[in-house]
Amino acid sequence: MNLSLRTLSAGLLFCGILWGDAWPGLRGGADSVPDVFAQNQRLGRGVNILGYDPIWRARDDARFQARHFQLLSEAGFDSVRINLHPFRHTRREQDWILPGSWFATVDWAVTNALAHGLAVILDLHEFNAMAEDPAGRRDQFLATWRQLAAHYQSAPDGVFFEILNEPSRALTPTLWNQYLREALAIIREFNPNRTVIVGPPYWNSIGHLQDLNLPTDDRQLIVTVHYYAPMEFTHQGAPWSTHKDKSNIHWLGTPEERNAVRQDFAKAAEWSRTNQRPIFLGEFGAYDKAPMESRVRYTDAVARTAESFGWSWAYWQFDSDFILYDIDRDAWVKPILEALSPATDRHLRSGHYPGSPFQGRVQSLPGLLECELYDEGGQGVAYHDGDGRNHGSGELNLGDNDRDRFREQENVDISYTKDDWDNSDYNRVEQELGRFYLGWTVPGEWVRYTVDIAQPGLYTIGVMYTARYDGEFLLRCDGRPTGPPIRLSSTADSRDTSRNWHHWNYHLQKEAVSLPAGRHVLTLRVLDPGNLNLDRIDFSRAH
């Protein structure tokens, strides 16, 4: 039994139910064993909050209010990363004990976030203090985690711990690897199955993942990286940065600029695959003094590229600087919101999805989902296609029959199985000829399906597919996570290289996704490296 998906199912279907005796309203906790890749998808799209809010001085001074959690959820976000600065509230002569008033503020934030369906990361943001004097702060660092771990040991698995933001400077890789293990050992005393987030040295840099030394037997770890390249653009005008005197630097979204982001992320993706650790992009963004159009292009590019690798992410930040929400005006910074959570994605959450079932026919689950019968509504609503061309219908398939012209006016690439390509001795399973499939898939492309789901709960899926390389896709329901990425093994065969995109296989994955009952919209997103042909997905109730 995949307990992670059972726990995720409870969180998805019954947001706001129980958190033990100490935390009424939510369910889950130390006894559940979540799948760490499902947990990473649960973080989804997130926002950093509260780090520099006056709430930490006095609750009455707070800028961030309880209603902002609801606004974040309605806007399509899945999680919040709460930036904690507890060191200023403790003293050595009092054994570093955190005051009850400080915990009351954290509890308020955690409870309100979870009640609105948002996962929570408790991020120890004392990176400057630890970077300046790691040895002198070690006892305080460990005492802080002993208290946090004990206080939240009964919290549901929607609460994540992040050991330290951006270890750097005097906190060398050697010291950091020692300290993270010491903190993790304390956390595990109280939270043996809690999902914990940890990043590499040198400010959580992608280029230093190889310097991160994690305990191989602890698989409940998500690895975080931060991304602000190029900093002369992202930090122009920021008074604390070396780029404070720079201005009017643009990010145009050229192929070269976008490829630079992808190449940087590809390094982390390769590390992730090799080490079997999920990746969380914990911070990214461009400072407020950068030109707005460039900020929007950059923010969208970074978020979509992260999603194309199957990562979760958290934007820096809700308030203070890099802002997403203008609290003084009580309004979203709409261009940044749109870059992070496009309008059609937000409509999924609100139940105002503008797409419609293909030819009015809603596909039913349990049952067979035909991949070519994606919804009507066009680019950006029912699908996203990378190059705006249909390489199959009307281009590869030049006949005049209905099969050759199927949906040819739309950009999604559709073809069908043929005797000369798909009737291969190297198929893993027998494939019927004349079957439609989605092809030419590239990372980040997606399609949507309106479906009727008969019963809530866990579903096993079977996928009829080909894959030039090992590949993945992700399913979300109404914009919310359903489980970890679906991984498909390569069907390439060195004995038949000319047809390596056409060796069919059937992948069965038990308890793969958690779905609610009723009419919903499934989004299928192709992850890196793409190169999948997808014929159908069979959904059956897991028992």
C-alpha positions, -999 to 999 in steps of 0.1 A, spaced: 0 0 0 13 34 -9 6 53 23 18 86 8 -10 87 -16 -36 77 10 -24 106 31 -23 129 1 -58 117 -9 -71 128 25 -55 162 21 -69 167 -14 -104 155 -8 -110 168 26 -90 199 30 -93 212 66 -100 179 85 -81 168 115 -47 175 130 -47 153 161 -58 164 195 -34 194 196 -43 206 161 -81 203 155 -90 206 119 -64 185 101 -53 149 97 -20 130 93 13 132 111 42 112 125 28 77 118 22 82 81 51 74 56 47 98 27 62 93 -7 87 121 -10 80 127 -47 43 130 -40 51 154 -12 72 175 -36 42 177 -60 21 187 -30 42 218 -26 35 227 -62 34 264 -67 44 283 -35 51 317 -22 76 329 5 58 348 33 62 365 66 100 368 67 101 405 73 66 412 85 62 432 117 40 404 129 71 390 147 73 421 168 36 421 177 6 404 162 -14 437 161 13 451 138 9 424 112 7 433 75 -1 397 65 -36 387 76 -55 355 78 -75 363 46 -43 364 26 -40 326 30 -74 323 12 -63 347 -15 -32 326 -21 -52 294 -24 -78 310 -47 -50 323 -69 -38 288 -76 -10 284 -51 -4 252 -33 20 261 -5 37 288 16 73 289 28 73 307 61 107 324 67 115 321 104 140 343 123 139 328 158 174 336 170 165 371 180 139 357 204 163 335 224 192 339 248 220 316 259 214 322 296 178 309 290 190 278 272 178 292 239 142 286 248 117 301 223 89 321 240 53 309 238 43 341 220 66 333 191 52 298 188 17 312 189 25 333 159 39 303 140 9 282 150 -15 309 137 3 308 104 5 271 101 -32 265 111 -45 291 87 -24 279 58 -35 243 63 -71 253 67 -70 268 32 -54 238 16 -19 252 16 11 230 25 36 247 49 74 249 49 89 260 82 121 275 68 149 284 93 160 316 77 189 324 100 214 321 72 233 353 79 239 345 116 250 310 107 272 322 79 290 347 102 297 324 132 286 288 126 305 274 156 292 301 179 257 296 167 257 258 166 241 252 200 214 278 192 208 262 158 203 227 172 183 239 202 159 257 178 154 225 158 149 205 190 120 228 199 105 230 165 107 193 160 90 186 194 63 212 189 52 200 155 57 163 159 19 157 157 14 180 128 1 165 95 25 157 67 15 189 50 40 206 73 76 204 60 108 214 78 136 232 60 168 229 80 185 262 69 181 288 42 212 294 20 242 280 40 272 300 30 305 318 38 320 305 71 295 277 70 316 257 46 305 226 28 323 204 53 307 222 83 273 223 66 272 186 59 280 180 96 254 205 109 226 193 86 231 157 98 231 168 135 199 188 130 183 160 110 191 135 137 173 157 162 143 161 139 141 124 134 139 118 172 104 134 171 95 132 134 108 99 119 87 103 87 85 141 84 95 154 49 126 176 54 140 201 29 178 207 27 199 225 1 236 227 -10 262 251 3 270 284 -13 235 299 -10 217 268 -22 235 271 -56 226 246 -84 263 245 -91 272 231 -57 247 202 -55 277 178 -57 290 193 -24 258 182 -6 263 150 14 230 135 25 224 103 46 216 77 20 192 58 42 169 89 47 146 90 17 122 117 32 144 145 19 136 171 -7 166 190 -21 162 228 -26 180 251 -49 176 289 -54 179 307 -87 186 344 -94 207 343 -126 218 366 -141 221 386 -109 229 419 -127 193 416 -139 175 401 -109 192 423 -83 196 455 -102 189 484 -78 186 462 -47 203 482 -19 219 452 -2 235 438 -34 266 445 -54 243 454 -82 226 483 -64 239 509 -88 226 491 -119 193 499 -136 173 495 -168 188 460 -175 163 440 -195 156 403 -198 141 398 -233 134 361 -232 156 354 -262 162 317 -271 197 321 -257 184 335 -224 158 308 -220 183 281 -229 206 294 -202 179 288 -176 172 254 -190 208 244 -190 213 255 -154 182 235 -144 193 205 -164 223 202 -141 201 199 -111 177 175 -129 206 152 -138 217 153 -102 181 146 -91 178 115 -114 212 102 -103 205 105 -66 167 99 -67 160 131 -48 131 155 -58 140 192 -64 122 222 -49 131 256 -63 128 275 -30 134 311 -42 135 329 -75 124 363 -89 135 397 -100 138 428 -78 111 455 -81 134 480 -98 139 458 -129 117 468 -158 83 452 -153 79 436 -187 113 419 -182 104 408 -147 73 391 -161 91 374 -189 118 361 -165 94 350 -138 72 331 -163 103 315 -179 118 303 -146 85 290 -133 75 271 -165 110 257 -169 110 244 -133 76 228 -139 88 212 -171 113 193 -149 86 183 -125 99 206 -97 79 224 -71 87 261 -65 82 291 -42 84 326 -54 103 353 -35 81 368 -21 46 379 -11 54 412 6 84 435 14 103 433 -19 101 414 -52 64 417 -42 35 396 -55 8 413 -34 7 451 -27 -6 451 8 -8 489 9 -31 489 -21 -47 456 -11 -42 443 -46 -22 417 -65 7 429 -86 -12 414 -116 16 410 -141 36 390 -116 6 370 -105 -2 361 -142 35 351 -147 33 327 -117 -3 315 -120 -18 321 -154 -55 330 -155 -67 298 -170 -50 279 -142 -67 300 -116 -100 294 -133 -96 257 -127 -95 264 -89 -125 287 -91 -147 263 -112 -148 288 -141 -127 268 -166 -134 282 -201 -126 250 -220 -151 223 -229 -151 186 -236 -142 175 -271 -174 175 -292 -193 177 -258 -184 141 -248 -171 139 -213 -147 109 -207 -156 88 -176 -134 73 -150 -128 46 -141 -123 38 -177 -101 47 -207 -89 82 -213 -82 87 -250 -53 111 -251 -62 126 -285 -97 136 -271 -83 166 -252 -107 195 -245 -117 223 -269 -107 258 -261 -74 263 -279 -39 273 -269 -35 284 -233 -69 270 -223 -72 234 -234 -36 228 -243 -1 243 -245 19 234 -276 56 244 -278 59 254 -314 24 262 -327 24 235 -353 6 202 -357 33 179 -370 9 150 -375 -25 158 -388 -23 177 -421 16 177 -421 29 141 -418 -5 126 -426 -14 141 -460 -43 119 -470 -78 131 -474 -95 108 -450 -108 118 -415 -79 101 -398 -53 121 -417 -71 154 -410 -82 148 -374 -80 181 -354 -55 195 -380 -65 231 -373 -52 227 -337 -15 228 -327 -14 196 -307 6 170 -326 -16 140 -334 -8 110 -355 -20 74 -357 -4 40 -357 5 26 -391 17 -8 -404 51 4 -416 61 22 -384 41 6 -355 37 -30 -365 72 -37 -351 88 -70 -339 103 -48 -311 71 -37 -296 69 -47 -259 32 -53 -263 9 -57 -293 -5 -24 -306 -36 -20 -326 -31 -2 -359 -51 30 -366 -49 42 -330 -46 79 -325 -18 92 -302 -2 124 -290 33 127 -304 63 151 -308 59 159 -271 84 183 -256 89 193 -219 63 217 -206 36 209 -231 2 201 -216 -33 190 -225 -66 191 -205 -95 167 -202 -129 172 -187 -138 140 -169 -165 125 -148 -150 106 -118 -174 80 -103 -157 75 -69 -131 94 -49 -98 77 -39 -68 60 -53 -66 49 -89 -42 26 -107 -33 36 -142 -21 19 -173 -4 39 -200 0 28 -237 30 47 -249 64 48 -266 94 68 -252 127 76 -270 143 81 -235 132 75 -200 104 100 -196 77 113 -172 44 131 -172 24 146 -144 -14 146 -137 -31 174 -118 -68 177 -111 -84 211 -112 -49 225 -109 -41 205 -77 -16 176 -73 -28 140 -76 5 122 -69 41 119 -80 52 120 -117 44 90 -138 77 75 -149 79 57 -182 109 36 -192 125 41 -226 112 18 -254 142 24 -276 159 -6 -291 194 -7 -306 183 -34 -330 157 -11 -346 169 25 -343 150 39 -372 117 32 -353 129 41 -318 99 64 -313 75 36 -323 82 7 -300 50 4 -280 48 -6 -243 22 -7 -216 31 7 -182 10 -3 -152 14 18 -120 -6 8 -89 -22 35 -67 -7 61 -90 -31 90 -84 -56 103 -60 -88 117 -75 -120 133 -61 -155 123 -73 -175 144 -97 -168 165 -128 -132 178 -129 -105 188 -153 -73 167 -156 -41 184 -168 -15 161 -183 19 179 -184 49 164 -202 81 165 -182 117 166 -193 130 151 -216 98 147 -235 98 125 -266 68 105 -256 40 92 -277 8 87 -256 -21 66 -269 -44 61 -239 -45 60 -201 -66 33 -183 -79 43 -149 -91 16 -125 -100 18 -88 -72 7 -65 -81 -20 -40 
